[in-house]
Amino acid sequence: MPFQSNGRIRYFQFEQLGHGPTHAFFTRKGGVSPDPWAALNLGSTVGDALERVQENRNLALATLARNPASVYDVWQVHGVEVVIAEAPRSPESPHLQADAILTNQPGLTLMMRFADCVPILLHDPVHKVVGIVHAGWMGTVRRTVCFAVEAMQERYGSNPADINAGIGPSIGPDHYVVGPDVVSQVEQTFESEAAGLLSMSPGETKFDLWAANCLLLEQAGVRHVEVAGLCTACHTEDWYSHRAEKGRTGRFGAMIALV
């Protein structure tokens, strides 16, 4: 089953990645943070106490049997920068600003944090490479996931046709209302395909981030894409949602590591 539990921590895993890399999208259940971050908040910039965030992170890592010292994470900025991780990020080292991380090192655990934006996991089973991508509307129209796939090709020799991709829990197409400025950028990036990604009704337009990133992966040559289909705004009992909770919420963690 996609949802797993160790009796305390509940998390989601993709079926097609299940026999490949260790990975998880951690629900908000099982942590130590009080409201409004209850409970497994992994975001350190949303007002929660840092010691609670650290304990939550350790609980999540222990669920996957990963060493807390193995983590590599970044400062997510809605850009297109791709980081190649060769060693864990030490607590003394500043976060690099990036929205995609790749590695071929089994000793690393790649981690990002989300609360509506799209988490995308990448795995090349041939060259033994994993990646994680953060794509909100800005990262989507800037084609961040395509830059990640291109970096896998250039750095590791990956063939996009071999890559397995998973689009994780994020705000769904029925809830993601966007303004004219976003619509304009979607139309600029996706051109003739934009109409299929935008749902227009009187007074509002919605943007399908899942379909948009599926299309980007297809354009990049990735043939195997699994979509969780879990809307963070619909299911705040499991996921943090910046929009549904009007900004007073935490961040859930997504992790991936080579076995």
C-alpha positions as CSV (number, residue, x, y, z in Angstrom):
1,M,0.0,0.0,0.0
2,P,1.3,3.5,-0.7
3,F,0.7,4.7,2.9
4,Q,3.0,3.2,5.5
5,S,3.3,3.6,9.2
6,N,5.7,2.6,12.0
7,G,3.0,3.0,14.6
8,R,3.7,6.7,15.0
9,I,4.9,8.2,11.8
10,R,2.7,7.9,8.7
11,Y,4.1,8.4,5.3
12,F,3.5,7.9,1.6
13,Q,5.6,6.0,-0.9
14,F,5.3,5.4,-4.6
15,E,4.8,1.9,-5.9
16,Q,7.1,2.2,-8.9
17,L,9.9,3.5,-6.6
18,G,9.1,1.0,-3.9
19,H,11.9,-1.5,-4.9
20,G,14.4,1.2,-5.8
21,P,15.6,4.0,-3.6
22,T,14.5,4.6,0.0
23,H,12.0,7.5,-0.1
24,A,9.0,9.0,1.7
25,F,6.6,11.9,1.9
26,F,5.9,12.3,5.6
27,T,2.4,13.3,6.7
28,R,2.0,15.7,9.5
29,K,1.2,12.9,12.0
30,G,3.5,11.6,14.7
31,G,5.6,14.6,15.5
32,V,6.1,16.8,18.6
33,S,5.1,20.2,17.4
34,P,1.9,21.9,18.8
35,D,-0.7,23.8,16.8
36,P,-0.6,25.4,14.3
37,W,2.3,23.2,13.2
38,A,0.9,20.0,14.6
39,A,2.7,17.7,14.5
40,L,5.6,16.5,12.3
41,N,6.7,19.9,11.1
42,L,10.0,19.9,9.3
43,G,10.0,23.6,8.5
44,S,12.4,25.8,10.5
45,T,11.3,29.1,9.2
46,V,7.6,29.0,10.1
47,G,7.7,30.0,13.7
48,D,8.1,26.6,15.3
49,A,10.9,26.0,17.9
50,L,14.1,24.7,16.3
51,E,14.5,22.0,18.9
52,R,11.1,20.6,18.0
53,V,11.9,20.7,14.3
54,Q,15.1,18.9,14.9
55,E,13.3,16.2,16.9
56,N,10.7,15.8,14.2
57,R,13.5,15.5,11.6
58,N,15.2,12.8,13.6
59,L,11.9,10.9,14.0
60,A,11.3,11.0,10.2
61,L,14.9,9.9,9.4
62,A,14.7,7.0,11.9
63,T,11.6,5.8,10.2
64,L,13.7,5.2,7.0
65,A,16.7,4.0,9.1
66,R,18.7,7.0,7.8
67,N,21.4,8.7,9.8
68,P,20.6,12.4,10.7
69,A,24.2,13.2,9.7
70,S,23.5,11.9,6.1
71,V,21.1,14.8,5.2
72,Y,21.7,17.2,2.3
73,D,19.1,20.0,2.0
74,V,19.0,23.4,0.4
75,W,17.3,26.8,0.8
76,Q,14.4,26.6,-1.7
77,V,13.9,29.8,-3.6
78,H,11.6,28.9,-6.6
79,G,14.4,29.0,-9.0
80,V,16.1,26.5,-11.4
81,E,19.5,25.9,-9.8
82,V,20.5,22.3,-9.5
83,V,22.9,21.2,-6.8
84,I,25.1,18.0,-7.2
85,A,25.5,16.7,-3.7
86,E,28.7,14.7,-3.0
87,A,28.6,14.8,0.9
88,P,26.2,15.7,3.6
89,R,25.6,19.3,4.4
90,S,27.2,20.0,7.8
91,P,25.2,22.1,10.3
92,E,27.9,24.7,10.1
93,S,27.6,25.1,6.3
94,P,25.1,27.6,5.0
95,H,22.3,26.3,2.8
96,L,22.8,26.7,-1.0
97,Q,19.9,28.4,-2.8
98,A,18.5,25.8,-5.1
99,D,15.3,23.9,-6.1
100,A,16.8,20.6,-7.3
101,I,19.3,18.2,-5.7
102,L,21.0,15.2,-7.4
103,T,23.3,12.6,-6.0
104,N,24.8,9.2,-6.8
105,Q,26.1,8.7,-3.3
106,P,24.3,6.1,-1.2
107,G,25.4,7.7,2.0
108,L,23.3,10.8,1.4
109,T,19.7,11.5,2.2
110,L,18.2,14.3,0.0
111,M,15.5,16.3,1.8
112,M,13.1,19.1,0.9
113,R,10.1,20.7,2.6
114,F,6.6,21.4,1.2
115,A,3.2,22.9,1.9
116,D,1.4,23.0,-1.5
117,C,4.3,23.2,-4.0
118,V,5.0,20.0,-6.0
119,P,7.7,17.6,-4.8
120,I,9.2,15.5,-7.6
121,L,11.4,12.5,-7.0
122,L,13.7,11.2,-9.7
123,H,15.5,7.9,-9.9
124,D,17.8,6.5,-12.6
125,P,18.2,2.8,-11.8
126,V,20.8,2.3,-14.5
127,H,23.3,4.8,-13.4
128,K,22.1,4.8,-9.8
129,V,21.2,8.4,-9.4
130,V,18.4,10.0,-7.3
131,G,17.1,13.5,-7.3
132,I,14.5,15.7,-5.6
133,V,12.8,18.8,-7.1
134,H,10.7,21.6,-5.7
135,A,8.2,23.2,-8.1
136,G,5.6,25.7,-7.2
137,W,4.0,27.7,-10.0
138,M,7.2,29.6,-10.5
139,G,9.4,26.5,-10.6
140,T,6.9,24.9,-13.0
141,V,6.8,27.8,-15.5
142,R,10.6,28.0,-15.2
143,R,10.8,24.3,-16.1
144,T,12.9,23.4,-13.0
145,V,12.3,19.6,-13.4
146,C,13.7,19.8,-16.9
147,F,16.9,21.4,-15.7
148,A,17.2,18.6,-13.2
149,V,16.8,15.9,-15.9
150,E,19.3,17.7,-18.1
151,A,21.7,17.8,-15.2
152,M,21.3,14.0,-14.7
153,Q,22.2,13.6,-18.4
154,E,25.2,15.9,-18.3
155,R,26.7,14.8,-15.0
156,Y,25.8,11.1,-14.8
157,G,25.1,10.1,-18.4
158,S,21.4,9.3,-17.6
159,N,19.0,8.4,-20.4
160,P,15.7,10.2,-19.6
161,A,13.9,7.1,-20.9
162,D,15.4,5.1,-18.0
163,I,14.3,7.7,-15.3
164,N,11.4,6.9,-13.0
165,A,9.7,10.1,-11.7
166,G,7.1,10.6,-9.0
167,I,5.0,13.7,-8.4
168,G,4.1,13.8,-4.7
169,P,1.4,15.3,-2.6
170,S,0.7,18.9,-3.5
171,I,-2.1,21.3,-4.1
172,G,-4.5,19.8,-6.7
173,P,-6.0,21.3,-9.8
174,D,-9.4,21.9,-8.1
175,H,-7.9,24.2,-5.5
176,Y,-5.1,26.1,-7.2
177,V,-6.6,29.4,-8.2
178,V,-4.1,31.8,-9.9
179,G,-4.2,35.3,-11.1
180,P,-3.7,36.9,-14.6
181,D,0.1,37.2,-14.1
182,V,0.5,33.5,-13.5
183,V,-1.9,32.7,-16.4
184,S,0.2,34.8,-18.7
185,Q,3.4,33.0,-17.7
186,V,1.8,29.6,-18.1
187,E,0.7,30.6,-21.6
188,Q,4.2,31.8,-22.4
189,T,5.9,28.6,-21.2
190,F,3.4,26.0,-22.5
191,E,2.1,27.8,-25.5
192,S,-0.5,25.7,-27.3
193,E,-0.6,23.2,-24.4
194,A,-1.5,25.9,-21.8
195,A,-5.3,25.7,-22.4
196,G,-5.3,22.1,-21.2
197,L,-3.5,23.1,-18.0
198,L,-5.8,26.0,-17.1
199,S,-9.4,25.6,-16.0
200,M,-11.3,28.9,-16.5
201,S,-14.6,29.7,-14.9
202,P,-16.3,33.1,-14.2
203,G,-14.2,35.0,-11.8
204,E,-11.3,32.5,-11.4
205,T,-8.7,30.4,-13.2
206,K,-7.1,27.2,-11.8
207,F,-3.7,25.8,-12.8
208,D,-3.0,22.1,-12.8
209,L,0.5,21.8,-11.5
210,W,0.4,18.0,-11.7
211,A,-0.4,17.9,-15.4
212,A,2.0,20.7,-16.1
213,N,4.9,18.9,-14.5
214,C,3.9,15.6,-16.2
215,L,4.1,17.5,-19.5
216,L,7.5,18.9,-18.6
217,L,8.8,15.4,-17.8
218,E,7.4,14.1,-21.0
219,Q,9.1,16.9,-23.0
220,A,12.4,16.0,-21.2
221,G,12.1,12.4,-22.4
222,V,11.0,10.8,-19.1
223,R,8.5,8.0,-19.9
224,H,7.7,6.7,-16.4
225,V,5.8,9.1,-14.2
226,E,3.7,8.2,-11.2
227,V,1.4,10.9,-9.8
228,A,0.3,10.5,-6.1
229,G,-2.9,12.4,-6.8
230,L,-3.0,13.6,-3.2
231,C,-4.2,17.2,-2.8
232,T,-2.7,19.0,0.2
233,A,-5.5,21.5,0.4
234,C,-8.1,18.7,0.4
235,H,-6.4,16.7,3.1
236,T,-5.0,18.9,5.8
237,E,-5.5,16.1,8.3
238,D,-2.4,14.5,6.5
239,W,-0.6,17.4,4.8
240,Y,0.4,21.0,5.5
241,S,-1.3,23.4,3.1
242,H,-0.1,27.1,3.0
243,R,-3.3,28.1,1.1
244,A,-5.9,26.0,2.9
245,E,-4.5,27.0,6.3
246,K,-3.9,30.6,5.3
247,G,-0.2,30.6,5.9
248,R,-0.3,29.4,9.6
249,T,1.0,25.9,9.1
250,G,4.2,23.8,9.0
251,R,6.1,22.0,6.2
252,F,6.1,18.3,5.5
253,G,9.2,16.5,4.5
254,A,10.1,14.6,1.4
255,M,13.2,12.4,1.3
256,I,15.0,10.1,-1.1
257,A,18.2,8.1,-0.8
258,L,20.0,5.3,-2.7
259,V,20.0,2.0,-0.9
